[in-house]
Amino acid sequence: MRVYFSFLSAALFLTSALPAQEAASPDFFENKVRPVLAANCYSCHSKTAVSGLRVNSREALLKGGTAGPALVPGDPEKSLLITAISHTDPKLKMPMGNKLKPEEIAALTDWVRAGAVWPEAPPAPVKPAAAPGAESADEDLTAEMRNWWSFRPLSKVEVPEPKARGWAKSDIDKFILARLEKEGVQPVAPADRRTLIRRVTLDLTGLPPTPQEVTAFLNDKSPDAYAKLVERLLASPAYGERWGRFWLDVVRYGEDDTRGLAPGGKGHEPYKFAYLFRDWVIRAFNDDMPFDQFVKAHLAADQMDEKQRARLLPALGFLGQGPWYYDLTEPPVARADERHERVDTTTRAFLGLTVGCARCHDHKYDPVSIKDYYALAAVFNATNYHEYPMVPEKTAET
């Protein structure tokens, strides 16, 4: 979005009937504003500051570029950002190329009119100065990016005390009830016991309760009948099978090797020992394995406590059962693509971030640089992959 600001003449601006409250919400910004700025403006006005202008933070827009502030909260007619995207000044038409869609212009205009709310973050911690001549690893990251809510350490939150205390059975219930009261919404009535056993059994095992189980629960008049039901379901092997499946989807579990796609291949060939990883995940859920140990085992089971190593080694199937491209392309490209897949899957699963986007450029939304990406890719590139059968081959074939 290359901007050369000049004196502005009077202009007409797009208007809309969108309530100011909605346009001032963080959700509106994240869904309607930030994606438009990122897709159309960041290439010239984030890391690079053409005409001295950056648009990747509110403070940068307020500061503006060589022509002055690009944003006047509450007044789109005086905001050069809106002038540029509206094409009302023949000397100032941005972004270069195609004009934004009418609904995108309207969204940005509504956002500015509502005060240009940009989800705030606390001040950034003071960083130690870089050594002379050294590059700052995150010199282009704003305070907001470094201190986004999901990157900050957990802090203790005061539990609210709603008015209708009898409804809440736990602290989580108190948070829910406090919000319901704030919105003027009444909580629903408790489910009847027949509905309750059906819901909790489907939730925890993926299976409906048997008629005998329903009858037993209905006849159990003890005050802890529901607690006993939950404990029984959590102790069921079906619990790990049910919830392990969700995790296996996250870590792209598969039992086929793609080598059959290579020239002269034989078709899809199974990973003979892939099921060991599947079964390990199911057992981990059923054994209530601590999550920190669960994560470490996925990435470094062979480096963990030797006494537990045999029990944890199947977790390395997470790294081994991803795609292998063999001779589908030039070897260096194939190896890079394989390592990229490990970076992408690992960070999606454990960080909830699309770090793979930084393979070609600094991430457009998250504080992840291309330097960060290749530092992590180098870890996987230095990892040797070997197949260590953990059961006799005849057992695997059956």
CORKA-V770337 format. One record per pair of residues at least 12 apart in sequence whose ideal C-beta (glycine too) atoms are under 10 Angstrom apart, sorted by the first residue. I is the first residue (numbers start at 1). J is the second residue. If there is no record, write none. Layout:
i=I j=J
i=I j=J
This chain:
i=1 j=37
i=1 j=40
i=1 j=41
i=1 j=42
i=1 j=43
i=1 j=44
i=1 j=45
i=1 j=46
i=1 j=50
i=1 j=51
i=1 j=53
i=1 j=55
i=1 j=81
i=1 j=84
i=1 j=85
i=1 j=94
i=1 j=95
i=1 j=96
i=1 j=97
i=2 j=41
i=2 j=43
i=2 j=44
i=2 j=45
i=2 j=50
i=2 j=51
i=2 j=53
i=2 j=84
i=2 j=94
i=2 j=95
i=2 j=96
i=3 j=41
i=3 j=44
i=3 j=45
i=3 j=50
i=3 j=51
i=3 j=52
i=3 j=53
i=3 j=55
i=3 j=64
i=3 j=65
i=3 j=66
i=3 j=67
i=3 j=70
i=3 j=80
i=3 j=81
i=3 j=83
i=3 j=84
i=3 j=92
i=3 j=93
i=3 j=94
i=3 j=95
i=3 j=96
i=4 j=50
i=4 j=51
i=4 j=65
i=4 j=66
i=4 j=67
i=4 j=84
i=4 j=91
i=4 j=92
i=4 j=94
i=5 j=51
i=5 j=53
i=5 j=64
i=5 j=65
i=5 j=66
i=5 j=67
i=5 j=68
i=5 j=69
i=5 j=70
i=5 j=80
i=5 j=83
i=5 j=84
i=5 j=89
i=5 j=91
i=5 j=92
i=6 j=67
i=6 j=80
i=6 j=89
i=6 j=90
i=6 j=91
i=6 j=92
i=7 j=67
i=7 j=89
i=7 j=91
i=8 j=67
i=8 j=77
i=8 j=78
i=8 j=80
i=8 j=83
i=8 j=88
i=8 j=89
i=8 j=91
i=8 j=92
i=9 j=83
i=9 j=88
i=9 j=89
i=9 j=90
i=9 j=91
i=10 j=77
i=10 j=88
i=11 j=77
i=11 j=82
i=11 j=83
i=11 j=86
i=11 j=87
i=11 j=88
i=11 j=89
i=11 j=92
i=12 j=77
i=12 j=86
i=12 j=88
i=13 j=75
i=13 j=76
i=13 j=77
i=13 j=79
i=13 j=82
i=13 j=83
i=13 j=86
i=13 j=88
i=13 j=105
i=13 j=106
i=13 j=109
i=13 j=112
i=13 j=113
i=14 j=76
i=14 j=82
i=14 j=85
i=14 j=86
i=14 j=88
i=14 j=102
i=14 j=103
i=14 j=105
i=14 j=106
i=14 j=107
i=14 j=108
i=14 j=109
i=14 j=110
i=15 j=76
i=15 j=106
i=15 j=109
i=15 j=110
i=15 j=113
i=16 j=102
i=16 j=103
i=16 j=105
i=16 j=106
i=16 j=107
i=16 j=109
i=16 j=110
i=16 j=113
i=17 j=106
i=17 j=110
i=18 j=32
i=18 j=106
i=18 j=107
i=18 j=109
i=18 j=110
i=18 j=111
i=18 j=113
i=18 j=114
i=19 j=110
i=19 j=114
i=20 j=74
i=20 j=110
i=20 j=113
i=20 j=114
i=20 j=115
i=21 j=114
i=22 j=110
i=22 j=114
i=23 j=106
i=23 j=107
i=23 j=108
i=23 j=109
i=23 j=110
i=23 j=111
i=23 j=112
i=23 j=113
i=23 j=114
i=23 j=115
i=23 j=116
i=23 j=117
i=24 j=110
i=24 j=111
i=24 j=113
i=24 j=114
i=24 j=115
i=24 j=116
i=24 j=117
i=25 j=111
i=25 j=114
i=25 j=117
i=25 j=119
i=26 j=117
i=26 j=118
i=26 j=119
i=26 j=120
i=26 j=149
i=27 j=119
i=28 j=107
i=28 j=110
i=28 j=111
i=28 j=114
i=28 j=117
i=29 j=58
i=29 j=107
i=29 j=111
i=29 j=114
i=29 j=116
i=29 j=117
i=29 j=118
i=29 j=119
i=30 j=119
i=30 j=365
i=31 j=107
i=32 j=103
i=32 j=104
i=32 j=106
i=32 j=107
i=32 j=108
i=32 j=110
i=32 j=111
i=33 j=104
i=33 j=107
i=33 j=108
i=33 j=110
i=33 j=111
i=33 j=112
i=33 j=116
i=33 j=117
i=33 j=118
i=34 j=56
i=34 j=111
i=34 j=118
i=34 j=119
i=34 j=364
i=34 j=365
i=35 j=104
i=35 j=107
i=35 j=364
i=35 j=365
i=36 j=85
i=36 j=95
i=36 j=100
i=36 j=101
i=36 j=103
i=36 j=104
i=36 j=105
i=36 j=107
i=36 j=108
i=36 j=111
i=37 j=55
i=37 j=56
i=37 j=61
i=37 j=81
i=37 j=85
i=37 j=104
i=37 j=108
i=37 j=364
i=38 j=55
i=38 j=56
i=38 j=363
i=38 j=364
i=38 j=365
i=39 j=95
i=39 j=100
i=39 j=104
i=39 j=364
i=40 j=55
i=40 j=85
i=40 j=94
i=40 j=95
i=40 j=96
i=40 j=97
i=40 j=98
i=40 j=100
i=40 j=104
i=41 j=53
i=41 j=54
i=41 j=55
i=41 j=56
i=41 j=81
i=41 j=84
i=41 j=85
i=41 j=94
i=41 j=95
i=41 j=100
i=42 j=54
i=42 j=55
i=42 j=56
i=42 j=361
i=42 j=362
i=42 j=364
i=42 j=365
i=43 j=95
i=43 j=96
i=43 j=361
i=43 j=364
i=44 j=94
i=44 j=95
i=44 j=96
i=45 j=60
i=45 j=61
i=45 j=65
i=45 j=70
i=45 j=94
i=45 j=95
i=46 j=60
i=46 j=140
i=46 j=142
i=46 j=362
i=46 j=364
i=47 j=139
i=47 j=140
i=47 j=141
i=47 j=361
i=47 j=362
i=47 j=369
i=48 j=140
i=49 j=65
i=49 j=66
i=49 j=140
i=50 j=65
i=50 j=66
i=51 j=64
i=51 j=65
i=51 j=66
i=51 j=67
i=51 j=70
i=52 j=64
i=52 j=65
i=52 j=66
i=52 j=67
i=53 j=65
i=53 j=66
i=53 j=67
i=53 j=68
i=53 j=69
i=53 j=70
i=53 j=80
i=53 j=81
i=53 j=84
i=54 j=70
i=54 j=140
i=54 j=142
i=55 j=70
i=55 j=71
i=55 j=81
i=56 j=140
i=56 j=141
i=56 j=142
i=56 j=144
i=56 j=145
i=56 j=364
i=56 j=365
i=57 j=118
i=57 j=121
i=57 j=141
i=57 j=142
i=57 j=143
i=57 j=144
i=57 j=145
i=58 j=71
i=58 j=73
i=58 j=116
i=58 j=117
i=58 j=118
i=58 j=119
i=58 j=120
i=58 j=142
i=58 j=144
i=59 j=71
i=59 j=118
i=59 j=142
i=59 j=143
i=59 j=144
i=60 j=142
i=60 j=144
i=61 j=73
i=61 j=79
i=61 j=80
i=61 j=81
i=61 j=112
i=61 j=116
i=61 j=118
i=62 j=116
i=62 j=118
i=64 j=79
i=64 j=80
i=64 j=81
i=65 j=80
i=67 j=80
i=67 j=92
i=68 j=80
i=69 j=81
i=70 j=82
i=70 j=83
i=70 j=84
i=71 j=111
i=71 j=112
i=71 j=116
i=71 j=118
i=72 j=112
i=72 j=116
i=73 j=111
i=73 j=112
i=73 j=113
i=73 j=114
i=73 j=115
i=73 j=116
i=73 j=117
i=73 j=118
i=74 j=112
i=74 j=113
i=74 j=114
i=74 j=115
i=74 j=116
i=75 j=112
i=75 j=113
i=75 j=115
i=75 j=116
i=76 j=105
i=76 j=108
i=76 j=109
i=76 j=110
i=76 j=111
i=76 j=112
i=76 j=113
i=76 j=114
i=76 j=116
i=77 j=109
i=77 j=112
i=77 j=113
i=78 j=112
i=79 j=108
i=79 j=109
i=79 j=112
i=79 j=113
i=79 j=116
i=80 j=92
i=80 j=94
i=81 j=94
i=81 j=108
i=81 j=109
i=81 j=111
i=81 j=112
i=81 j=116
i=82 j=105
i=82 j=108
i=82 j=109
i=82 j=111
i=82 j=112
i=82 j=113
i=84 j=100
i=85 j=99
i=85 j=100
i=85 j=104
i=85 j=105
i=85 j=108
i=85 j=109
i=86 j=99
i=86 j=100
i=86 j=105
i=86 j=106
i=86 j=108
i=86 j=109
i=87 j=99
i=87 j=100
i=87 j=105
i=118 j=144
i=119 j=144
i=119 j=148
i=119 j=149
i=120 j=143
i=120 j=144
i=120 j=147
i=120 j=149
i=121 j=142
i=121 j=143
i=121 j=144
i=121 j=145
i=121 j=146
i=121 j=147
i=121 j=148
i=121 j=149
i=121 j=151
i=121 j=152
i=122 j=143
i=122 j=144
i=122 j=147
i=122 j=149
i=122 j=152
i=123 j=143
i=123 j=147
i=124 j=141
i=124 j=142
i=124 j=143
i=124 j=144
i=124 j=145
i=124 j=146
i=124 j=147
i=125 j=143
i=125 j=146
i=125 j=147
i=127 j=139
i=127 j=146
i=135 j=371
i=137 j=369
i=137 j=371
i=137 j=372
i=137 j=375
i=138 j=362
i=138 j=367
i=138 j=368
i=138 j=369
i=138 j=371
i=138 j=372
i=139 j=369
i=140 j=362
i=140 j=367
i=140 j=369
i=141 j=362
i=141 j=363
i=141 j=366
i=141 j=367
i=141 j=368
i=141 j=369
i=142 j=367
i=144 j=367
i=145 j=363
i=145 j=365
i=145 j=366
i=145 j=367
i=145 j=368
i=146 j=367
i=147 j=367
i=148 j=365
i=148 j=366
i=148 j=367
i=150 j=351
i=150 j=352
i=150 j=353
i=150 j=366
i=151 j=351
i=151 j=353
i=151 j=366
i=151 j=367
i=157 j=171
i=157 j=175
i=159 j=171
i=159 j=172
i=159 j=174
i=159 j=175
i=159 j=178
i=160 j=174
i=160 j=175
i=160 j=176
i=160 j=177
i=160 j=178
i=160 j=179
i=160 j=181
i=160 j=182
i=161 j=174
i=161 j=177
i=161 j=178
i=162 j=174
i=162 j=175
i=162 j=176
i=162 j=177
i=162 j=178
i=162 j=179
i=162 j=180
i=162 j=181
i=162 j=182
i=162 j=187
i=163 j=177
i=163 j=178
i=163 j=181
i=164 j=177
i=164 j=178
i=164 j=180
i=164 j=181
i=164 j=186
i=164 j=187
i=165 j=177
i=167 j=180
i=167 j=186
i=167 j=187
i=167 j=188
i=167 j=189
i=167 j=190
i=168 j=187
i=169 j=190
i=173 j=187
i=192 j=218
i=193 j=214
i=193 j=217
i=193 j=218
i=193 j=219
i=193 j=220
i=193 j=225
i=193 j=226
i=193 j=229
i=194 j=209
i=194 j=214
i=194 j=215
i=194 j=217
i=194 j=218
i=196 j=217
i=196 j=225
i=196 j=226
i=196 j=229
i=197 j=209
i=197 j=213
i=197 j=214
i=197 j=215
i=197 j=216
i=197 j=217
i=197 j=218
i=197 j=225
i=197 j=226
i=197 j=229
i=197 j=233
i=198 j=213
i=198 j=214
i=198 j=217
i=200 j=217
i=200 j=226
i=200 j=229
i=200 j=230
i=200 j=233
i=201 j=213
i=201 j=214
i=201 j=217
i=201 j=229
i=201 j=230
i=201 j=232
i=201 j=233
i=201 j=236
i=201 j=238
i=202 j=242
i=203 j=230
i=203 j=233
i=203 j=239
i=203 j=242
i=203 j=243
i=204 j=229
i=204 j=230
i=204 j=232
i=204 j=233
i=204 j=234
i=204 j=236
i=204 j=238
i=204 j=239
i=204 j=242
i=204 j=243
i=205 j=233
i=205 j=234
i=205 j=236
i=205 j=237
i=205 j=238
i=205 j=239
i=205 j=240
i=205 j=241
i=205 j=242
i=205 j=243
i=206 j=238
i=206 j=239
i=206 j=241
i=206 j=242
i=206 j=243
i=206 j=245
i=207 j=233
i=207 j=236
i=207 j=238
i=207 j=241
i=207 j=242
i=209 j=229
i=209 j=233
i=213 j=229
i=213 j=232
i=213 j=233
i=216 j=229
i=217 j=229
i=217 j=232
i=234 j=285
i=234 j=286
i=234 j=288
i=235 j=286
i=235 j=288
i=236 j=286
i=237 j=282
i=237 j=283
i=237 j=285
i=237 j=286
i=238 j=282
i=238 j=286
i=239 j=282
i=239 j=285
i=239 j=286
i=239 j=288
i=240 j=279
i=240 j=281
i=240 j=282
i=240 j=283
i=240 j=284
i=240 j=285
i=240 j=286
i=240 j=287
i=240 j=288
i=241 j=278
i=241 j=279
i=241 j=281
i=241 j=282
i=241 j=285
i=241 j=286
i=242 j=282
i=242 j=285
i=243 j=281
i=243 j=282
i=243 j=285
i=243 j=286
i=244 j=278
i=244 j=279
i=244 j=280
i=244 j=281
i=244 j=282
i=244 j=283
i=244 j=284
i=244 j=285
i=244 j=286
i=245 j=278
i=245 j=281
i=245 j=282
i=245 j=285
i=246 j=281
i=246 j=285
i=247 j=281
i=247 j=282
i=247 j=284
i=247 j=285
i=247 j=294
i=247 j=298
i=247 j=318
i=247 j=349
i=248 j=277
i=248 j=278
i=248 j=281
i=248 j=282
i=248 j=318
i=250 j=345
i=250 j=348
i=250 j=349
i=250 j=350
i=251 j=277
i=251 j=281
i=251 j=298
i=251 j=317
i=251 j=318
i=251 j=319
i=251 j=321
i=251 j=322
i=251 j=345
i=251 j=346
i=251 j=348
i=251 j=349
i=251 j=350
i=252 j=318
i=252 j=321
i=252 j=322
i=252 j=323
i=252 j=341
i=252 j=344
i=252 j=345
i=252 j=348
i=252 j=349
i=253 j=274
i=253 j=275
i=253 j=277
i=253 j=278
i=253 j=281
i=253 j=317
i=253 j=318
i=253 j=321
i=253 j=322
i=254 j=268
i=254 j=270
i=254 j=271
i=254 j=274
i=254 j=321
i=254 j=322
i=254 j=323
i=255 j=268
i=255 j=269
i=255 j=270
i=255 j=271
i=255 j=272
i=255 j=273
i=255 j=274
i=255 j=275
i=255 j=277
i=255 j=278
i=255 j=321
i=256 j=268
i=256 j=269
i=256 j=270
i=256 j=271
i=256 j=274
i=256 j=321
i=256 j=323
i=257 j=269
i=257 j=270
i=257 j=271
i=257 j=272
i=257 j=274
i=257 j=321
i=257 j=323
i=257 j=324
i=257 j=326
i=258 j=322
i=258 j=323
i=258 j=324
i=258 j=325
i=258 j=326
i=258 j=328
i=259 j=323
i=259 j=324
i=259 j=325
i=259 j=326
i=259 j=327
i=259 j=328
i=260 j=326
i=261 j=323
i=261 j=325
i=261 j=326
i=261 j=328
i=262 j=324
i=262 j=325
i=262 j=326
i=262 j=327
i=262 j=328
i=262 j=329
i=262 j=334
i=263 j=326
i=263 j=327
i=263 j=328
i=264 j=327
i=265 j=326
i=265 j=327
i=265 j=328
i=270 j=396
i=270 j=397
i=271 j=317
i=271 j=320
i=271 j=321
i=271 j=324
i=271 j=387
i=271 j=396
i=272 j=387
i=272 j=389
i=272 j=391
i=272 j=393
i=272 j=395
i=272 j=396
i=272 j=397
i=273 j=314
i=273 j=317
i=273 j=320
i=273 j=321
i=273 j=387
i=273 j=388
i=273 j=389
i=273 j=390
i=273 j=391
i=273 j=393
i=273 j=395
i=273 j=396
i=274 j=314
i=274 j=317
i=274 j=320
i=274 j=321
i=274 j=396
i=275 j=314
i=275 j=317
i=275 j=391
i=275 j=396
i=276 j=313
i=276 j=314
i=276 j=315
i=276 j=316
i=276 j=317
i=276 j=321
i=276 j=389
i=276 j=390
i=276 j=391
i=276 j=396
i=277 j=298
i=277 j=313
i=277 j=314
i=277 j=315
i=277 j=316
i=277 j=317
i=277 j=318
i=277 j=319
i=277 j=320
i=277 j=321
i=278 j=314
i=278 j=317
i=278 j=321
i=279 j=314
i=279 j=317
i=280 j=294
i=280 j=297
i=280 j=298
i=280 j=301
i=280 j=311
i=280 j=312
i=280 j=313
i=280 j=314
i=280 j=315
i=280 j=316
i=280 j=317
i=280 j=318
i=281 j=294
i=281 j=298
i=281 j=314
i=281 j=315
i=281 j=317
i=281 j=318
i=283 j=311
i=283 j=314
i=284 j=297
i=284 j=298
i=284 j=311
i=284 j=312
i=284 j=314
i=284 j=315
i=287 j=311
i=289 j=311
i=289 j=312
i=289 j=315
i=293 j=305
i=293 j=308
i=293 j=312
i=293 j=315
i=294 j=312
i=294 j=315
i=295 j=315
i=295 j=318
i=295 j=346
i=295 j=349
i=295 j=350
i=296 j=312
i=296 j=315
i=297 j=309
i=297 j=311
i=297 j=312
i=297 j=313
i=297 j=314
i=297 j=315
i=297 j=316
i=297 j=318
i=298 j=312
i=298 j=315
i=298 j=316
i=298 j=317
i=298 j=318
i=298 j=319
i=298 j=346
i=298 j=349
i=298 j=350
i=299 j=315
i=299 j=316
i=299 j=318
i=299 j=319
i=299 j=342
i=299 j=346
i=299 j=350
i=299 j=379
i=299 j=380
i=299 j=383
i=300 j=312
i=300 j=315
i=300 j=316
i=300 j=319
i=300 j=383
i=301 j=313
i=301 j=314
i=301 j=315
i=301 j=316
i=301 j=317
i=301 j=318
i=301 j=319
i=302 j=315
i=302 j=316
i=302 j=386
i=302 j=388
i=310 j=390
i=313 j=388
i=313 j=390
i=314 j=390
i=316 j=385
i=316 j=386
i=316 j=388
i=317 j=390
i=318 j=342
i=318 j=345
i=318 j=346
i=318 j=349
i=319 j=342
i=319 j=345
i=319 j=346
i=319 j=380
i=319 j=383
i=319 j=385
i=320 j=385
i=320 j=386
i=320 j=387
i=320 j=388
i=322 j=338
i=322 j=339
i=322 j=341
i=322 j=342
i=322 j=344
i=322 j=345
i=322 j=346
i=322 j=385
i=323 j=337
i=323 j=338
i=323 j=341
i=323 j=342
i=323 j=345
i=324 j=337
i=324 j=338
i=324 j=341
i=324 j=385
i=325 j=337
i=325 j=338
i=325 j=341
i=326 j=338
i=335 j=380
i=335 j=381
i=336 j=359
i=336 j=377
i=336 j=381
i=337 j=359
i=338 j=380
i=338 j=381
i=338 j=385
i=339 j=359
i=339 j=374
i=339 j=376
i=339 j=377
i=339 j=378
i=339 j=379
i=339 j=380
i=339 j=381
i=339 j=382
i=339 j=383
i=340 j=355
i=340 j=356
i=340 j=359
i=340 j=373
i=340 j=377
i=340 j=380
i=341 j=356
i=341 j=380
i=342 j=356
i=342 j=376
i=342 j=377
i=342 j=379
i=342 j=380
i=342 j=381
i=342 j=383
i=342 j=385
i=343 j=355
i=343 j=356
i=343 j=358
i=343 j=359
i=343 j=373
i=343 j=374
i=343 j=376
i=343 j=377
i=343 j=378
i=343 j=379
i=343 j=380
i=343 j=381
i=344 j=356
i=344 j=357
i=344 j=359
i=344 j=373
i=344 j=377
i=346 j=376
i=346 j=379
i=346 j=380
i=347 j=366
i=347 j=368
i=347 j=372
i=347 j=373
i=347 j=376
i=351 j=366
i=351 j=368
i=352 j=366
i=353 j=365
i=353 j=366
i=353 j=367
i=353 j=368
i=354 j=366
i=354 j=368
i=355 j=368
i=355 j=372
i=355 j=373
i=355 j=376
i=355 j=377
i=356 j=368
i=356 j=373
i=356 j=377
i=357 j=370
i=357 j=373
i=358 j=370
i=358 j=371
i=358 j=372
i=358 j=373
i=358 j=374
i=358 j=376
i=358 j=377
i=359 j=373
i=359 j=374
i=359 j=377
i=360 j=373
i=361 j=373
